[in-house]
Amino acid sequence: MSTNAHADTAEIQRTITSALSMRHGRTSLPALADMDRRLREHIEYLLPEAEKVVGGLWRGSIDWYRGSSVLDAIRDHARPLPASPLSALVDVEQRARHCQWLLDQHAPPV
């Protein structure tokens, strides 16, 4: 995926929507792995801006604490995709929610 594609928030939103709808069909591990890869790329693109914004907040403020907590959860969730289809689906859905938070809160200017 090119840098220009990353700047397309509509594409990121489509990926998130697709990831969150995977529960409604038969989903293979290869399809989950592909979706996981795409979400990780989007998160990698969005994360630096979020870290910059949260890092600029007054340490100890409610906004800093909330932002730092979510960023910590996103970083902690960087483990490899599990081999179990159900566990992999849960991880993909959580990564999609993290990506949605980053997009909603900290999408870089296009």
OpenMM code with the backbone's topology and positions (N, CA, C; nanometers):
from openmm import Vec3, app, unit

residues = "MET SER THR ASN ALA HIS ALA ASP THR ALA GLU ILE GLN ARG THR ILE THR SER ALA LEU SER MET ARG HIS GLY ARG THR SER LEU PRO ALA LEU ALA ASP MET ASP ARG ARG LEU ARG GLU HIS ILE GLU TYR LEU LEU PRO GLU ALA GLU LYS VAL VAL GLY GLY LEU TRP ARG GLY SER ILE ASP TRP TYR ARG GLY SER SER VAL LEU ASP ALA ILE ARG ASP HIS ALA ARG PRO LEU PRO ALA SER PRO LEU SER ALA LEU VAL ASP VAL GLU GLN ARG ALA ARG HIS CYS GLN TRP LEU LEU ASP GLN HIS ALA PRO PRO VAL".split()
positions = [
    Vec3(0.0844, -0.1174, 0.0000),
    Vec3(0.0000, 0.0000, 0.0000),
    Vec3(0.0888, 0.1235, 0.0000),
    Vec3(0.0571, 0.2182, -0.0811),
    Vec3(0.1391, 0.3379, -0.0927),
    Vec3(0.1052, 0.4388, 0.0162),
    Vec3(0.1920, 0.5378, 0.0320),
    Vec3(0.1694, 0.6427, 0.1305),
    Vec3(0.0413, 0.7189, 0.0987),
    Vec3(0.0127, 0.7428, -0.0300),
    Vec3(-0.1097, 0.8134, -0.0673),
    Vec3(-0.2328, 0.7359, -0.0253),
    Vec3(-0.2274, 0.6040, -0.0348),
    Vec3(-0.3416, 0.5227, 0.0058),
    Vec3(-0.3643, 0.5357, 0.1556),
    Vec3(-0.2553, 0.5494, 0.2329),
    Vec3(-0.2706, 0.5654, 0.3768),
    Vec3(-0.3423, 0.6955, 0.4095),
    Vec3(-0.3190, 0.7976, 0.3322),
    Vec3(-0.3788, 0.9275, 0.3604),
    Vec3(-0.5285, 0.9273, 0.3324),
    Vec3(-0.5784, 0.8249, 0.2671),
    Vec3(-0.7192, 0.8169, 0.2331),
    Vec3(-0.7975, 0.7621, 0.3522),
    Vec3(-0.8548, 0.8517, 0.4310),
    Vec3(-0.9287, 0.8081, 0.5485),
    Vec3(-1.0498, 0.7222, 0.5112),
    Vec3(-1.1052, 0.7432, 0.3932),
    Vec3(-1.2173, 0.6602, 0.3490),
    Vec3(-1.1730, 0.5144, 0.3317),
    Vec3(-1.0517, 0.4940, 0.2816),
    Vec3(-1.0000, 0.3578, 0.2669),
    Vec3(-0.9788, 0.2935, 0.4032),
    Vec3(-0.9243, 0.3691, 0.4960),
    Vec3(-0.9033, 0.3166, 0.6310),
    Vec3(-1.0376, 0.2800, 0.6923),
    Vec3(-1.1367, 0.3647, 0.6755),
    Vec3(-1.2701, 0.3373, 0.7297),
    Vec3(-1.3303, 0.2129, 0.6661),
    Vec3(-1.3103, 0.1942, 0.5362),
    Vec3(-1.3610, 0.0731, 0.4697),
    Vec3(-1.2954, -0.0524, 0.5278),
    Vec3(-1.1661, -0.0444, 0.5531),
    Vec3(-1.0952, -0.1580, 0.6124),
    Vec3(-1.1524, -0.1894, 0.7496),
    Vec3(-1.1739, -0.0885, 0.8308),
    Vec3(-1.2303, -0.1073, 0.9644),
    Vec3(-1.3685, -0.1714, 0.9553),
    Vec3(-1.4522, -0.1184, 0.8691),
    Vec3(-1.5874, -0.1716, 0.8524),
    Vec3(-1.5837, -0.3173, 0.8081),
    Vec3(-1.4966, -0.3486, 0.7145),
    Vec3(-1.4821, -0.4875, 0.6682),
    Vec3(-1.4360, -0.5785, 0.7810),
    Vec3(-1.3402, -0.5318, 0.8596),
    Vec3(-1.2882, -0.6128, 0.9705),
    Vec3(-1.3969, -0.6414, 1.0730),
    Vec3(-1.4764, -0.5402, 1.1036),
    Vec3(-1.5812, -0.5585, 1.2041),
    Vec3(-1.6992, -0.6403, 1.1520),
    Vec3(-1.7087, -0.6588, 1.0226),
    Vec3(-1.8184, -0.7399, 0.9669),
    Vec3(-1.7757, -0.8836, 0.9388),
    Vec3(-1.6506, -0.9175, 0.9641),
    Vec3(-1.6023, -1.0529, 0.9360),
    Vec3(-1.6722, -1.1577, 1.0224),
    Vec3(-1.7227, -1.1202, 1.1345),
    Vec3(-1.7922, -1.2114, 1.2253),
    Vec3(-1.9164, -1.2722, 1.1591),
    Vec3(-1.9725, -1.2054, 1.0616),
    Vec3(-2.0999, -1.2465, 1.0029),
    Vec3(-2.0868, -1.3473, 0.8894),
    Vec3(-1.9681, -1.3978, 0.8672),
    Vec3(-1.9499, -1.4964, 0.7609),
    Vec3(-1.8475, -1.5993, 0.8020),
    Vec3(-1.8285, -1.6966, 0.7170),
    Vec3(-1.7231, -1.7946, 0.7425),
    Vec3(-1.5914, -1.7286, 0.7061),
    Vec3(-1.5049, -1.7208, 0.8027),
    Vec3(-1.3792, -1.6502, 0.7815),
    Vec3(-1.2619, -1.7448, 0.8014),
    Vec3(-1.1754, -1.7481, 0.7033),
    Vec3(-1.0575, -1.8346, 0.7095),
    Vec3(-0.9429, -1.7621, 0.7785),
    Vec3(-0.8490, -1.8412, 0.8282),
    Vec3(-0.7296, -1.7804, 0.8881),
    Vec3(-0.6517, -1.6948, 0.7890),
    Vec3(-0.6374, -1.7375, 0.6610),
    Vec3(-0.5678, -1.6490, 0.5661),
    Vec3(-0.6391, -1.5141, 0.5472),
    Vec3(-0.7729, -1.5155, 0.5454),
    Vec3(-0.8473, -1.3890, 0.5309),
    Vec3(-0.8280, -1.3020, 0.6549),
    Vec3(-0.8288, -1.3635, 0.7724),
    Vec3(-0.8055, -1.2887, 0.8961),
    Vec3(-0.6633, -1.2322, 0.8989),
    Vec3(-0.5673, -1.3123, 0.8546),
    Vec3(-0.4281, -1.2668, 0.8516),
    Vec3(-0.4115, -1.1483, 0.7564),
    Vec3(-0.4783, -1.1532, 0.6423),
    Vec3(-0.4713, -1.0416, 0.5473),
    Vec3(-0.5334, -0.9157, 0.6070),
    Vec3(-0.6490, -0.9311, 0.6710),
    Vec3(-0.7144, -0.8155, 0.7334),
    Vec3(-0.6278, -0.7609, 0.8468),
    Vec3(-0.5678, -0.8485, 0.9246),
    Vec3(-0.4794, -0.8080, 1.0332),
    Vec3(-0.3619, -0.7264, 0.9786),
    Vec3(-0.3036, -0.7722, 0.8699),
    Vec3(-0.1917, -0.7007, 0.8069),
    Vec3(-0.2344, -0.5609, 0.7651),
    Vec3(-0.3508, -0.5503, 0.7029),
    Vec3(-0.3983, -0.4190, 0.6562),
    Vec3(-0.4247, -0.3248, 0.7741),
    Vec3(-0.4863, -0.3775, 0.8799),
    Vec3(-0.5119, -0.2943, 0.9977),
    Vec3(-0.3816, -0.2494, 1.0627),
    Vec3(-0.2842, -0.3385, 1.0696),
    Vec3(-0.1541, -0.3019, 1.1272),
    Vec3(-0.0880, -0.1898, 1.0466),
    Vec3(-0.1005, -0.1953, 0.9151),
    Vec3(-0.0444, -0.0886, 0.8312),
    Vec3(-0.1115, 0.0452, 0.8614),
    Vec3(-0.2427, 0.0427, 0.8749),
    Vec3(-0.3150, 0.1668, 0.9055),
    Vec3(-0.2761, 0.2193, 1.0434),
    Vec3(-0.2665, 0.1296, 1.1409),
    Vec3(-0.2285, 0.1707, 1.2759),
    Vec3(-0.0872, 0.2285, 1.2754),
    Vec3(0.0028, 0.1630, 1.2049),
    Vec3(0.1410, 0.2131, 1.1954),
    Vec3(0.1437, 0.3536, 1.1365),
    Vec3(0.0552, 0.3798, 1.0420),
    Vec3(0.0477, 0.5122, 0.9807),
    Vec3(-0.0125, 0.6153, 1.0768),
    Vec3(-0.1176, 0.5775, 1.1500),
    Vec3(-0.1901, 0.6711, 1.2353),
    Vec3(-0.1243, 0.6924, 1.3724),
    Vec3(-0.0521, 0.5948, 1.4215),
    Vec3(0.0003, 0.5987, 1.5570),
    Vec3(0.0940, 0.7170, 1.5871),
    Vec3(0.1879, 0.7516, 1.4994),
    Vec3(0.2783, 0.8636, 1.5335),
    Vec3(0.2062, 0.9954, 1.5607),
    Vec3(0.1026, 1.0250, 1.4860),
    Vec3(0.0280, 1.1495, 1.5087),
    Vec3(-0.0416, 1.1445, 1.6441),
    Vec3(-0.0987, 1.0295, 1.6784),
    Vec3(-0.1653, 1.0155, 1.8077),
    Vec3(-0.0648, 1.0304, 1.9215),
    Vec3(0.0513, 0.9695, 1.9066),
    Vec3(0.1550, 0.9810, 2.0097),
    Vec3(0.2001, 1.1260, 2.0253),
    Vec3(0.2101, 1.1970, 1.9144),
    Vec3(0.2504, 1.3381, 1.9178),
    Vec3(0.1459, 1.4225, 1.9916),
    Vec3(0.0189, 1.4007, 1.9592),
    Vec3(-0.0886, 1.4782, 2.0218),
    Vec3(-0.0970, 1.4477, 2.1713),
    Vec3(-0.0996, 1.3201, 2.2055),
    Vec3(-0.1109, 1.2818, 2.3460),
    Vec3(0.0135, 1.3255, 2.4229),
    Vec3(0.1303, 1.3140, 2.3609),
    Vec3(0.2536, 1.3572, 2.4258),
    Vec3(0.2580, 1.5057, 2.4545),
    Vec3(0.1816, 1.5834, 2.3797),
    Vec3(0.1775, 1.7280, 2.3999),
    Vec3(0.0784, 1.7730, 2.5056),
    Vec3(0.0008, 1.6793, 2.5583),
    Vec3(-0.0967, 1.7141, 2.6615),
    Vec3(-0.0282, 1.7237, 2.7979),
    Vec3(-0.0897, 1.7960, 2.8881),
    Vec3(-0.0367, 1.8065, 3.0233),
    Vec3(-0.0433, 1.6697, 3.0896),
    Vec3(0.0735, 1.6194, 3.1315),
    Vec3(0.0808, 1.4883, 3.1987),
    Vec3(0.0017, 1.4945, 3.3286),
    Vec3(-0.0879, 1.4013, 3.3422),
    Vec3(-0.1718, 1.3978, 3.4611),
    Vec3(-0.3140, 1.4442, 3.4341),
    Vec3(-0.3353, 1.5089, 3.3195),
    Vec3(-0.4716, 1.5516, 3.2872),
    Vec3(-0.5556, 1.4291, 3.2494),
    Vec3(-0.6845, 1.4435, 3.2575),
    Vec3(-0.7747, 1.3341, 3.2211),
    Vec3(-0.7555, 1.2968, 3.0744),
    Vec3(-0.7435, 1.3956, 2.9870),
    Vec3(-0.7243, 1.3666, 2.8438),
    Vec3(-0.5932, 1.2927, 2.8197),
    Vec3(-0.4859, 1.3343, 2.8890),
    Vec3(-0.3577, 1.2655, 2.8742),
    Vec3(-0.3691, 1.1216, 2.9225),
    Vec3(-0.4321, 1.1018, 3.0367),
    Vec3(-0.4458, 0.9678, 3.0925),
    Vec3(-0.5260, 0.8776, 2.9988),
    Vec3(-0.6376, 0.9261, 2.9497),
    Vec3(-0.7206, 0.8458, 2.8581),
    Vec3(-0.6440, 0.8129, 2.7306),
    Vec3(-0.5825, 0.9145, 2.6716),
    Vec3(-0.5067, 0.8919, 2.5489),
    Vec3(-0.3908, 0.7976, 2.5697),
    Vec3(-0.3166, 0.8162, 2.6781),
    Vec3(-0.2033, 0.7283, 2.7079),
    Vec3(-0.2488, 0.5850, 2.7309),
    Vec3(-0.3607, 0.5683, 2.7978),
    Vec3(-0.4133, 0.4342, 2.8244),
    Vec3(-0.4491, 0.3621, 2.6953),
    Vec3(-0.5139, 0.4309, 2.6047),
    Vec3(-0.5501, 0.3682, 2.4773),
    Vec3(-0.4243, 0.3388, 2.3957),
    Vec3(-0.3312, 0.4326, 2.3917),
    Vec3(-0.2071, 0.4090, 2.3173),
    Vec3(-0.1297, 0.2901, 2.3752),
    Vec3(-0.1269, 0.2785, 2.5072),
    Vec3(-0.0622, 0.1627, 2.5698),
    Vec3(-0.1315, 0.0337, 2.5284),
    Vec3(-0.2638, 0.0335, 2.5266),
    Vec3(-0.3387, -0.0858, 2.4859),
    Vec3(-0.3089, -0.1213, 2.3408),
    Vec3(-0.2997, -0.0205, 2.2553),
    Vec3(-0.2691, -0.0450, 2.1138),
    Vec3(-0.1305, -0.1063, 2.1009),
    Vec3(-0.0331, -0.0518, 2.1699),
    Vec3(0.1035, -0.1059, 2.1642),
    Vec3(0.1100, -0.2467, 2.2228),
    Vec3(0.0380, -0.2713, 2.3324),
    Vec3(0.0387, -0.4028, 2.3967),
    Vec3(-0.0279, -0.5091, 2.3100),
    Vec3(-0.1142, -0.4668, 2.2209),
    Vec3(-0.1899, -0.5598, 2.1377),
    Vec3(-0.1169, -0.5921, 2.0066),
    Vec3(0.0117, -0.5685, 2.0019),
    Vec3(0.0887, -0.5878, 1.8785),
    Vec3(0.1378, -0.7311, 1.8612),
    Vec3(0.0944, -0.8199, 1.9474),
    Vec3(0.1387, -0.9602, 1.9383),
    Vec3(0.0897, -1.0240, 1.8082),
    Vec3(0.1527, -1.1352, 1.7691),
    Vec3(0.1109, -1.2037, 1.6459),
    Vec3(-0.0322, -1.2558, 1.6559),
    Vec3(-0.0933, -1.2743, 1.5418),
    Vec3(-0.2295, -1.3264, 1.5342),
    Vec3(-0.2325, -1.4706, 1.5845),
    Vec3(-0.3263, -1.5071, 1.6714),
    Vec3(-0.3350, -1.6447, 1.7212),
    Vec3(-0.3713, -1.7433, 1.6097),
    Vec3(-0.3421, -1.8702, 1.6326),
    Vec3(-0.3698, -1.9746, 1.5330),
    Vec3(-0.5156, -2.0201, 1.5354),
    Vec3(-0.5852, -1.9954, 1.6437),
    Vec3(-0.7261, -2.0328, 1.6545),
    Vec3(-0.8114, -1.9312, 1.5778),
    Vec3(-0.9023, -1.9775, 1.4906),
    Vec3(-0.9846, -1.8831, 1.4140),
    Vec3(-1.0661, -1.7877, 1.5018),
    Vec3(-1.1244, -1.8382, 1.6104),
    Vec3(-1.2047, -1.7513, 1.6960),
    Vec3(-1.1169, -1.6476, 1.7656),
    Vec3(-1.0031, -1.6899, 1.8178),
    Vec3(-0.9108, -1.5962, 1.8830),
    Vec3(-0.8571, -1.4941, 1.7833),
    Vec3(-0.8283, -1.5400, 1.6623),
    Vec3(-0.7795, -1.4489, 1.5581),
    Vec3(-0.8866, -1.3457, 1.5240),
    Vec3(-1.0114, -1.3889, 1.5145),
    Vec3(-1.1214, -1.2968, 1.4855),
    Vec3(-1.1330, -1.1911, 1.5955),
    Vec3(-1.1247, -1.2338, 1.7202),
    Vec3(-1.1329, -1.1393, 1.8325),
    Vec3(-1.0186, -1.0382, 1.8244),
    Vec3(-0.8978, -1.0848, 1.7937),
    Vec3(-0.7842, -0.9935, 1.7819),
    Vec3(-0.8027, -0.8943, 1.6668),
    Vec3(-0.8518, -0.9418, 1.5539),
    Vec3(-0.8750, -0.8534, 1.4387),
    Vec3(-0.9803, -0.7486, 1.4738),
    Vec3(-1.0864, -0.7903, 1.5404),
    Vec3(-1.1898, -0.6934, 1.5797),
    Vec3(-1.1341, -0.5883, 1.6757),
    Vec3(-1.0512, -0.6315, 1.7704),
    Vec3(-0.9922, -0.5349, 1.8640),
    Vec3(-0.8981, -0.4395, 1.7916),
    Vec3(-0.8192, -0.4922, 1.6992),
    Vec3(-0.7293, -0.4067, 1.6220),
    Vec3(-0.8112, -0.3072, 1.5386),
    Vec3(-0.9252, -0.3504, 1.4873),
    Vec3(-1.0125, -0.2600, 1.4107),
    Vec3(-1.0659, -0.1480, 1.5009),
    Vec3(-1.1027, -0.1821, 1.6244),
    Vec3(-1.1505, -0.0793, 1.7179),
    Vec3(-1.0387, 0.0192, 1.7528),
    Vec3(-0.9184, -0.0321, 1.7705),
    Vec3(-0.8051, 0.0567, 1.7953),
    Vec3(-0.7825, 0.1490, 1.6758),
    Vec3(-0.7897, 0.0929, 1.5583),
    Vec3(-0.7701, 0.1718, 1.4362),
    Vec3(-0.8794, 0.2789, 1.4256),
    Vec3(-1.0026, 0.2434, 1.4614),
    Vec3(-1.1133, 0.3393, 1.4574),
    Vec3(-1.0875, 0.4544, 1.5541),
    Vec3(-1.0387, 0.4231, 1.6747),
    Vec3(-1.0088, 0.5277, 1.7723),
    Vec3(-0.9022, 0.6208, 1.7177),
    Vec3(-0.7965, 0.5638, 1.6608),
    Vec3(-0.6898, 0.6460, 1.6045),
    Vec3(-0.7436, 0.7352, 1.4928),
    Vec3(-0.8252, 0.6780, 1.4068),
    Vec3(-0.8812, 0.7544, 1.2950),
    Vec3(-0.9716, 0.8660, 1.3464),
    Vec3(-1.0576, 0.8341, 1.4424),
    Vec3(-1.1516, 0.9338, 1.4955),
    Vec3(-1.0810, 1.0446, 1.5736),
    Vec3(-0.9797, 1.0077, 1.6497),
    Vec3(-0.9171, 1.1028, 1.7397),
    Vec3(-0.7960, 1.1747, 1.6811),
    Vec3(-0.7205, 1.1038, 1.5961),
    Vec3(-0.5889, 1.1544, 1.5614),
    Vec3(-0.5506, 1.1355, 1.4152),
    Vec3(-0.6459, 1.1364, 1.3251),
    Vec3(-0.6103, 1.1227, 1.1842),
    Vec3(-0.5254, 1.2422, 1.1437),
    Vec3(-0.4083, 1.2163, 1.0823),
    Vec3(-0.3245, 1.3283, 1.0383),
    Vec3(-0.3928, 1.4071, 0.9266),
    Vec3(-0.3578, 1.5321, 0.9117),
    Vec3(-0.4159, 1.6109, 0.8040),
    Vec3(-0.3814, 1.5497, 0.6684),
    Vec3(-0.4776, 1.5560, 0.5786),
    Vec3(-0.4577, 1.4991, 0.4439),
    Vec3(-0.4103, 1.6067, 0.3499),
] * unit.nanometer
topology = app.Topology()
chain = topology.addChain("A")
for resn in residues:
    res = topology.addResidue(resn, chain)
    for name in ("N", "CA", "C"):
        topology.addAtom(name, app.Element.getBySymbol(name[0]), res)
